[in-house]
Amino acid sequence: MHRGSSAIAVDEATLPDRLRSGDDAAYEALVRVYSGRLLAVTRRMLGSEEDARDAVQEAFVSAFRHLGSFEGGARLSTWLHRIAVNAALMKLRTRKRRPEEPIEPLLPVFRDDGHHAEQFQSWDESAETTMARQETQALVRRCIDQLPESYRTVLLLRDIEQLDTEATAAMLYISQNAVKIRLHRARQALRTLLDPHFRGGVA
């Protein structure tokens, strides 16, 4: 296990220069080492195996084309991750957009005295934390997929892909405040979707 990890670390340190020099073996190593994790990223974003594979291919093409902009102080895996996320977002933008369902029906309802109309536990944790804490990760994933796309995308970028608010805002062409609002509402809506299952003892 440690031996494999160190091999990847060595590759990450030496691959950029080898790629710039036109080393064919370096290109093969790049695809072999990173294609699996990039596919997992794009699959989460797109929910389609075919679209995910297309996005990964586009990400590698973009990476090869922009190798000159890669800074040696950054991690190659982080750089590739950003490119793959961006490729997935571009695919989302080109899809035929259906009218998005409003998120309001999934948000908590408050009584006149300011308390929740239903008894919810406090909910301000990330989806990643929820998935790690709960045994039924597939259930959490299904509930995330039910969120309106603009909220689901923010939740995935911030909570699952671990991008910061500034990077998320830049990728989605929205303000940082809009990212914070959408993330908060997405977490609340996710809690609403999960609550019946948790109360029923599924999780």
N, C-alpha and C positions, 0 to 999 in steps of 0.2 A: 504493500500500500504506500509506504513512505517512498519506496524506490520509484514508483510510478509518478507520485506527486513531484518529486525532485526532477524527474525527466521532463515533465511538463514545464516546470519553472525554468529549466535550462533552455528549452525550446522558446519560451516566452521572451527570454533575454536575448537570444541570438536570432530568432526568426526574422525580425524586421530588416536587419542588414542583409541576411541571406535572400530575402524576398526582393529587396531593392537591387541586388546584384543579378537577379534573374535566375536564381537557383530553382530548378524544377522540383527537386525533392522538397524544398522548403514550402512550395505551394501545396504539394501533396500532404505534408505534415500539418500545415495550417488547417486544411479542410478536415483531415482525420481527427485532429485534437479538438477542434472547436465546433464542428458541425452539429454534434449531438446536443450540446448545451444551447447553441443558438436556435436549433429547431424547437427545443423545449420553450424558449422565450417566445418565439413567433407563434407557436401553437397556442400558448396561453392567451396571446393578444388576439388571435384571429379565429380560434375555434374551428379551424379547417385544416386538415392535413395537407391538402393540395396547396392552399394559399400559404401555409406555413413554409413548405418546401420552396415555393417560388420566392418568398421573402428572404429566406436564407441564401438562396442562389444570388438574388439581387444584392444582398448584404456583402457577400464575398466579392462580387464584381465591383461594388462601390469601394470596398476596402482596398482591393488591388489598385484601383484607379487613384485613390487618394493616399497611398502609402507615404508620399512626400510630406503630408501634413501630420503624420503620426509623430508625436514627441516622445523621445526616448525615456523621459522621466515618468511617463504614464504606463499603466499595465496594458499589455496588448489585449488581454481578455476583456478589460473594462471598455476599451476603445471599440472592440468588435461588438460588445453587448449594446452599446449606444447605437451603432450603425444598424444592428438587427432590429432594435426597437423602432428606430426611425423608418426602416423598410416596412415593418408591419403597420405602422401608423399611416404610411403613404398608401398601402393597400386598403386600409380601412376607409381612407378618404375617397378612393376611386370606386368603392362599392356603390351599387344603387342604394341610395339611402331611403329607408322607409321612415315614415313619421315616427318619431321617438315617443314611447309611452311616458307620461309624466311620472316623476318620482314621488310626488306629494302623497299619493295613497299609501306609500310604504314608510312615510315618516311618522314619528310619534304624534299622537293627538293629545292636546293639553286641555284640561278643564279650566273653568273660569278662575279657579284659585291657583293656577299655575302648575298643578301637579299632572302627571301623566294620566290619561284616561285609562290606560292599561298599565299593569305593574311590570315594568321592564327593569332589568338590572342595568346599572350604569354601563354605557357602551362607548368607549372612546379608544379602543385598541385596534391595532392593525390587523388586516386579514391574515397576514403571515403568522402573527401571534395566535390568532384563533385557530388556524389550521394546525399549528404545532401543538396547541393545547388540546384540541379535540381529536378523538380517534377517527372520526368520520370525515376525512379530508375531501372525499368525493362529494359529500353533501354540501360542504362549504363551497366547493368549486361550482356545483350546480346552482347554488343560490347566487353566487357572484355573476354567473352567466345570465341570470334573470334581471339584473340591473339594467336600466337604460344605458345605451352605449357610451354617452358622454361621461356618465358617472362611473361606469365599469372601467373605462379606460384610465381615468384618474386613479381609481383604487388599485388597478393592476400596476401602474407605473410607480406609484408611491409606496404601496404596501408590499407588493410582491417583487417587483423589479428593483425596489429600493433606490429609485431616483429621488433626488431632493426636490423641494418645491420649485426652486429656480429652474432646474433642468426640465422638470415636467411642464412648467409654464411655457418655456421656450419651444419645446417639442410640439405642444398643442396650440401654440399661438394664442394663448390666453394670459390674463394677468395672474400673478402669484396669489392674489386674494381670491380670484375665481377658483384656483386649484384648491385652496384651503376650504372654501365653501363646499365645493363639489365633493371633496374627500370626506368632510364631516357628514354631509347628507348621505353619501354612499355607505358609510359605516353604519349610520342609523338605519338605513333601508335594509342593509344586510342583516342587522340584528332583528328587524321585523320578520324577515324571511326565515331566519334560523330559529327564532323563539319557539314556534309550535313544535319543532322537532326536538329541541332541548327539553321542553316541558314534558313531551311524551316519552322521554328517556331513550330517544334514538341515539343521541350522541353520548 
